[in-house]
Amino acid sequence: MNSSSPKVSLQWLISILVLVIFFSATCVSPTQPKILPKLSVLGRTFLREPATFSESNSQDFQTFYYNQTLDHFNYRPESYTTFQHRYVMNFKYWGGANASAPIFAYLGAEEDLDFDLSGLGFLTDNAHQFKALLVYIEHRYYGKSIPFGSREEALKNASIRGYFNSAQAIADYAEVLIYIKKKLLAENSPVIVVGASYGGMLASWFRLKYPHVALGALASSAPILYFEDITPQNGYYSIVTKDFREASESCYKTIRESWSEIDRVASEPNGLSILSKKFRTCDRLNNSDELKDYLDTIYCTAAQYNEPPMYPVTMVCGGIDGAPEGSDILSRIFAGVVAFRGNRSCYHTNTNYFSIETIEGWAWQTCSEMVMPIGRGDNDTMFPPAPFNLTTFIQECTSIYGVSPRPHWVTTYYGGHNIELILRRFASNIIFSNGLRDPYSSGGVLKNISDSVLAILTVNGSHCLDILPATSTDPEWLVMQRKAEVEVIESWIAQYYADLHAITK
């Protein structure tokens, strides 16, 4: 594809990333350049904004700061620089160090920790049953855990940004957890790490790299296989397409046919004005790609966070299929927009739904090590073609940041190829949970690797749904997924206590 194509550019990457970031306990949703569909727990959709956590909302949460090391892997003088690293603890249900009661640690991802505290449910929902201490640790360079005093200073050049990576982040988590256990005299308390989306990737990698710190890991919606050529480029968009097609064949066909119609209208005299009026945009469209990217984001967001009781994909298709009889194709598409976003006087097509720190931070992470080759070919999805071009991607990232991405580093450092063979004997105590309606499940671990490296799936689940707060209206399949996860974690802890007793008696 031509290197000038907006779909291959970092701009595309950042846009999608910003527009589709996840909701989740960090599963929150996707800015500047069009970023890849974002890996966040709390899926901020156009329909819902997650509440901001305030410590005053719960006296059970206590905030602490650890004097964190800037560089865990070198011995240069600057490596010993420190910064204030935020973590939050909830002691309400903890059985205490004398009982070796467990510690559940949530590993923060690409956003302020406050979003996770307000949106996660798995830890608080299960703390009483396990008598667990809850710990939430913020990811470096996000929220209040910023080296060098400010984001501007921390991101000002390539040398300083170089400390902003996943390996340093999980080493941070190890230091904090070891410190907490020592401070609380809880050296025998088993630790279960929990993460979602990118945080789920971190949780699984943490268990592999620091088995002496974490007994086990729950990795929700973690696309650890979406690197290099392990997962087909079109995996993400193929599932978006499947979600819409299963909801409504006519809706799927309308969307598929709409892209060429948008281009046809845009090519006419005053075509962009016509499109701006038809889609009621707050600002006049500058080109047809603005509208197509906007619609792309709506469809991806609806699919990624296609959760009960609203089921956004069904909402969009309900609008498209329910348009007045005789409506032209673009009027039907607009009816889908209205169904999803509500009836408004106008619609902003370039609104940032994520914090600037998430937008800037994830853009750097995807341009350095998190190179996930998400793309689309000809006629393999309901979207127009947009293949991922690694050469162009490297050129654009290098021009923006002054350093070249390392697209093979994740699989070199953490693994990924031949994962069934490699992890069968090497790994243990990891749950990979996925909902198969989540487009990112295409890059997830979807079958059991061993007796303790397990895939717990739901056919109808969406991104990070299992770690969101349980409600009385949750469908039975979601209740059973969470129950299965809890039972596995119980077995890990029971075996740990048996081993501990055998060794110390």
N, C-alpha and C positions, 0 to 999 in steps of 0.2 A: 504494500500500500504506500501511496505517496507520503513522504515524511511531513507534508504540510497538513495532512488530514487531522482534524480536531479530535477524531476518535482514537488516534494512536498517541497523541501528544500527552505530555505530562499534564497539560491543562485538562485534558479529558480525564486523566487519572484523578487529578485532585478534585474535579467537579463531582465525579461520581462518588468519590470517597466522601466528599462533604455532603452530598445530597442523600446518600444512602447509608450513612453511618448507622450502627446498630442501636437498638434500645437495649438494654440489658443491664445487668448489673455492671456492666460496662458494655453489655450488649446495647449500646445506644446507636444511632444511625449515621450516613455519609455526608473541595471547595475552591478555591481559586482556580487552578487548572482542574479539569474534571477527574477527580480522584476515584480510584477503584471502589466498588461498593464497600462501604466501611465495615470494619470489624468491631462493632461495639455491642455491649450487652443490651442496654436499654435502647430499644429502637425508637428513637424519636421519629415519629411519623408526622405527617402534616395534620393528623387528627389529634395528636396528643403530645404535650410537652411534659417530660418527667418533672416531678416536683424537686425543688432544690432542698437538699438536706440542711437542717440547722441543728446545731447541737442542743439548742433549747427545745427542739422537738422531742428529745428523749434524753433523760438523765442517765440512761443506761450506757450511753456511748461516751467514752472519755478519750480525748485527743492527747497524743504524746509526740515528741520529736526525738529522733535518733541522730547522733552525730555521724553521718554517713560518709564513707570514703568515696572520693571522686572516681578513682581508677583502681579497680581490684586486681589488675593483671600486669601492672608494671611497677618498677621501683625507682622511677624518676622522682625528683623532688616534688614536682607538681602533682604527682599521683596521690600524694598524701593530703592534698587539699580536702576539706570536708564541707558538707552542706547539711542543712536541717531537713531531715527526711520524716515526713508525717506518717503516722499510723494511728489507728483508732482501735480501742478495745472495749468489749462489752463483757463484764464479769457476772452478769445477772444470774446465769444458770450454771456457772462453772462449779464442778465438784471439788476443785482445789488440787493443789500439788500433792498433798498427802495421799490422795486417792489416785494419783496419776491420771486425772481426768483429761480427756483429749482437748486439743486445740484445733479449731477450724480457722484456717487462714485464707482470706480472700486476697488474691493477687491482682492489684489494680492494673488497668491497661491504659488506653490512649485517651484519658480524660481526667478531669478533676475527680478525686475520690468521693466528693459529696454526691455525685450522681449515683454511684454505686450504693452508698449508704441509704439513699432514699428509694432505690428501685429493686434491690436484691431481696429475695425472700428465703432462699434455700437455707442459709445459715441460721437466721433467726427462727424460721419455722421448725428447725430440727435441734436447736441448741438444748432445749429442755430435755428431750429424749436422751441425748448423749451426755448431758451435764457438761457441755463444752464451753470453753472460753472462746470468744469470737475475736479475731484479729483481722483488720482490714489495712492493707499496706498500699500506699500510693506509689505509682510508677514514677521514676525519676523524670524530671523535665516537665511534669504536669502538676496542676493544682498548686499546692504550697511547697512542693518538693523540688525547688528550682536551684540548681548550683549557681554560684557566682552572683547571687542576690536578686537577679531579675531575669525575665525571659529574654529581654533585649540583649543583655550581656551574655546569657547562656547560649544564645543562638547566633551571635554576631559574626562568627567566622567558622571555617571548616575545622580548624584545630579544636575549638571548644565543643562544637557539635559532635565531634567524634566520640565523646563519652556518652552519647545518647544512643544506646543500642540495647538489644534484648539480653545479651550476655551480662552486661553490667547491671541491668535491672534485676535479673534473677539472683545475681550475687548479692545485690542489695537486700532482697527478700531473705536470703540465707542469713546474712548478718543480723537483720532485725529479729528473726525468729530465734536464733541462737541466743541473742542478747535477752530477749523476753523470757525464754526458758530459764536462763541462768538467774535473772533478776527475781523471778518468781519461785526459784528453787524447784522448778518443774522439769528437770532434765529427763524424767521418765514419762512425761506426758506425750503421747503420740500426736503428731501433727498431720492433719489432712488439709492439703491445699486445694482451693477451688478457684476456677477461673472460667471466663466465658468469652467466646470469640477469640480475639487476639490474646486476651487473658487466659483463655482455655489452652491455647498453644503454650503460653508461658507455664501454666500449671503442669502440663504433661512433660515439657522439657525440664521443669524444675525437679520432678520426680526422677527423671533419668540422670540428671547431673548432680543432684543433692539427695540421694536416697538415705543418707545418714541424718538428714534434717526432716524430710517428709516421709511418713509411712505410706501415704497414698495420695492420689490426685483424682479429682473430678474435673474433667475438661469438657465443658459444654460448648457445642457448636464450634469446635476448633479445627479449622481447615489446614492441618499440618502437612497435607499432601498437595497443596496448591502451589507447588514450586517446580521450577524447571519443566520437564515434560511428564511428570508423574500423573497429573490430572489433565485431561484435554482442556485446551484454552476455553472452549465454549461451555464447559461444565456449568458455570454459574448461570449463564443466560439460557441454557437448555432447560434448567429446572424452572426458571421464571416462566419460560414458554409453556412447559408442561403444566405448571400450576394454573395458568390462564386457560389453557386448552381443556383441562379437566373441569374447570368451572363452567365453561361455555364455549362450544365450538364456534358459534357465530361471533362471539366476542373476540376470540383468538384471530379469526379471519379478518375481522374489521381492523384490529390493531396491525396485523401483518400488512394489510393493503394501504394503511394510512400514510406510511412513510413516503411512498412515491407520490401520493396525492398532495402531501405537504410541499414537496419539492416542486410539483407542477404548479400549484397556486403561487408559490414564492417566485417562480420565474416569470409570472405575468406582470404587466404594468401595475404598479401599486399593490403587488402581491403581498408584500410584507405588511402593508397597512390592512389588507383584507384579513390576513391571518391574525394580526393583533386584535382586530375587532371581533373576529369569530371566537377567539379564545379569551377575549376580555382581559388582555394583559395590561398591567398597570403602566408599563412603559412600552413604547413601540419596539417591535422586534428589529434587531439589526441584521439578522440572517436567519435562515430556516433552521440551522443547527441549534440555536437557542431554544426554539420550541421543541425540537426533537430530543435534545438533552433533558429538557424539563419533563417531557412525557416518559422518557426512559427512566428517569428518577422515580416518578410516580409508580410505574409498573414494578420496578425493582424493589422499592420500599414496601409496596403492598405485598409482594411475594415473600420478601425476607421476614416481614413481621406479620404474616398472615395467621394471626392468632385469634382464638375465640375471646369474646363472643361476636366480635364485629366481622372478622374474616374480610379484610380489606380487598382481597382479590374478588370476592363475591360482590362487594360493594361497587367496585369499578365496573365489573361486567354487568351488574344490575343496571347501572346508569347507561352503559353503552347499548345494551339490549332493550332497555326500556325507553329509549328516545322515541319521540313521536313518530308515527308511521310516515314514511316518505322523507325522513331526515337524510341529508347527504352524509357521506362517510365522516367528514370532519365535524359535523354537528353531533354525530353519535360519539365521537371521541371526546368532544368537549363535555357531553353529558356525563361521561365517565369521570372526567376531572371534577365536575360539580358534585357527583356522588361521593367522591373521595375526600374532597377538600371543603365541601359545603358551598352553599350559594353565596357568593361574595360579589361586591361591586366591581372588583378587579382582582387579578391574580398576579403575584410577583413570580416571575420565572427564574430569578437569580438570587432569591433569598438564601442566606446562609443559615441552616438549621442547627449548626454546631458552633461551639465556642471557637474563637480564633486560635486558641492554644491547641485544640484538637486538630483543627485544619492545618496549622503550621507544623505541628508535631508529627502527625501521621504522614504528611507530605514528605517530610524528611525521612521518616522510617521506611516508607515505600521506595524512596529514591536512594536508599543506602543498602539495607539488607532484606527488607520485606518485599522483595520483587515477585509479586504474584501475577503470572501472565494470563490475565483474564481478557478474553477477546471473543470475536464471533466471526464465523466464515460466511460463505455465500449460502443462503437458503437453509441454514442449519438451525435457525431459531426464528422467532417472529419479529426479530429486529433486523435492521439493515446491516450489511457486513462491516466489521470493524476489527480486523485481526490485530493481535498484539505484536508489535514489531520491536524486538529487543534492541536492535541497533539504534533505532530512533529514540527509544526510551533512554538508553544510556547517554546518547548525545544530549538530549534535553536536560536530563538530570545533572549531567556534568556542567552544562552551561549555566544552570541555576545555582548549583551548590559548590562548584569548583572541585568536586571529587566524583569519581566514577562509582556507580552502583556495583555491588558484589552479588550478582544473581545466583551464584552457586554456594554462597557461604552458609545459608541456612541448612542445606542438605549436608554440607561438609561438617558443620559443627554439631548439629542435632540429629542428622540422619533423615531418612524419608524413603529412599529407594529400597526396594525389597523389604519393606517394613515387617511383613508377616514372618519372614525368615529371621531377620535380625532381632526383633523384639520377642520372639517366641521364647528364647532362653535368657536373653539379657535383661528384659524388663519384667516388672510385676506391679500390681496394685495401681492400675490406671483404668478409669472409666472414661470412655469416649461416648458422650451422649449427643445424639443428633435427632432433629426432626427432618424427615425427608422432603418436606415442602420448603425447607430453607435452601436457597440457592447455594450457600456455602457448604452444605452437606456433600456436594460433589467433590470437595477436597478433604472430606473427613474420613476417619476410620470407621467403616460400616460393618465390619464383622469381627467376631472374637479372634484374638491372636493367640491367647493362651487361657488357662483357667483363671487368671487374675488380670489380664489385659483385655478388657471387655468392651464391646460395643452395645449400648443400650439405645434402641431406636424407637421412634414412633412414626408411623406412616403419615400421619396428619400434622405432625409438629412443625414449628417454625423456629426461627433463630433464638437460641438461648431461653426458650420458653420454660424449660424445666427448672431453671433457677430463679424464676420470678416468683413473687409471693403467691402462695396457694390461695384459692378462693372457693367459695361454696358452689360456684357454677362451673368449676373446672370439669372438662369431660373425663370419663372414666379412663381413657387411654393415657391421659396426662397424669392422673392420680397414680396409675399403675407404674408409669415410668419412674416417677419420683420414689415410689415405694421400693422398686427394684434397686435404685441407686442407694437408698438408705440401707437396705438389707446387705448389699455388698460391702458398704463401709462398715457396718456392724461386724461382718465376718472378719474384715481386716483387723479391726481393733480387738476383737475377741482372740484372734490368733496371736496378736502382739502381746496381750496380757498373759496368755498361756506361755509364750516364750520368755517373757520377762520373769514370770514366776519360776519357771524351770531354771533360769540362769541365776536368780538371786536367792533361791531357797537354801 
